[in-house]
Amino acid sequence: MIVLGIDPGFGRVGYGVIDYTKNKYKVIEYGCISTEPNSDFPKRLKKIEMDLTEVISKYKIDASSIEELYFNNNSKTAIKVAEARGVILNTLETNHIPIYEYTPLQAKLAIVGYGRADKIQVKNMVKKFLNLESMPKLDDTTDALAIAICHTHSCRIGSYINVTKN
């Protein structure tokens, strides 16, 4: 199964493409879609759509796994992230890729076994699961890979408890 994990944002969208076959993980590609901070917001959204479409076109993706948003005190940023997330969801749907959504807590629980794990614990486990020589530099990328791994755990146990499928 080829899974595309996505950590949504509008400045950076983390993504990770992994193969999970016969209980083994193989990282295919990972990175960040970055937009220019001084660009018009609609242009930033268009770049996210175009770059994500380019990643999707390279692989036969069986499922996508995207992080659900949680809101902090900055509502202006939250709205922009939600708008970018909408573009991402639309791009996935346009390309007929099944969409599964997970909270950060679910991802941490699947990766580390503890829903309140810190970033270093998540990074170390992503590195271990995927046999990476070094950790990804950006947290956005690590989070995207963690969300992809989280989806494989949900599939493996055969239930989608508290998972939203669009």
JOVEN-V45286 format. One record per backbone hydrogen bond with DSSP energy under -1.0 kcal/mol. NH is the residue of the N-H (numbers start at 1). CO is the residue of the C=O. E is the energy in kcal/mol with one decimal. If there is no record, write none. Layout:
nh co e
NH CO E
NH CO E
//
This chain:
nh co e
3 18 -2.6
4 63 -2.4
5 16 -3.3
6 65 -2.7
7 14 -2.5
13 33 -2.3
14 7 -1.8
15 31 -2.6
16 5 -1.9
17 29 -3.8
18 3 -2.6
19 26 -3.1
20 1 -3.0
21 24 -2.1
24 21 -1.4
26 19 -1.9
28 17 -3.0
29 17 -1.6
31 15 -2.3
33 13 -2.7
35 11 -2.2
39 36 -1.6
44 40 -1.7
45 41 -2.3
46 42 -2.2
47 43 -2.1
48 44 -2.0
49 45 -2.2
50 46 -2.8
51 47 -2.9
52 48 -2.5
53 49 -2.3
54 50 -1.8
55 51 -1.9
56 52 -2.7
57 53 -2.2
58 55 -1.1
59 56 -1.1
61 59 -1.3
62 2 -2.1
63 2 -1.5
64 98 -2.9
65 4 -2.9
66 100 -2.7
67 6 -1.9
68 102 -3.0
75 73 -1.3
78 74 -2.1
79 75 -2.3
80 76 -1.6
81 77 -2.6
82 78 -2.4
83 79 -2.2
84 80 -2.3
85 81 -2.7
86 82 -1.9
87 83 -1.7
88 84 -2.3
89 85 -2.9
90 86 -2.4
91 87 -2.4
92 88 -2.4
93 89 -2.6
94 90 -2.8
95 91 -1.4
96 93 -1.8
97 92 -2.3
100 64 -1.9
101 164 -2.1
102 66 -2.1
107 103 -2.1
108 104 -2.6
109 105 -2.3
110 106 -2.3
111 107 -2.3
112 108 -2.9
113 108 -1.2
117 114 -1.5
122 118 -2.0
123 119 -2.9
124 120 -2.7
125 121 -2.0
126 122 -2.6
127 123 -2.5
128 124 -2.0
129 125 -3.2
130 126 -2.3
132 127 -2.1
142 138 -1.9
143 139 -3.0
144 140 -1.8
145 141 -2.3
146 142 -2.5
147 143 -2.3
148 144 -1.9
149 145 -2.5
150 146 -2.6
151 147 -1.7
152 148 -1.5
153 149 -1.9
154 150 -1.9
155 151 -2.3
156 152 -2.4
157 153 -2.1
159 154 -1.1
163 160 -1.6
164 101 -1.1
166 99 -1.7
//
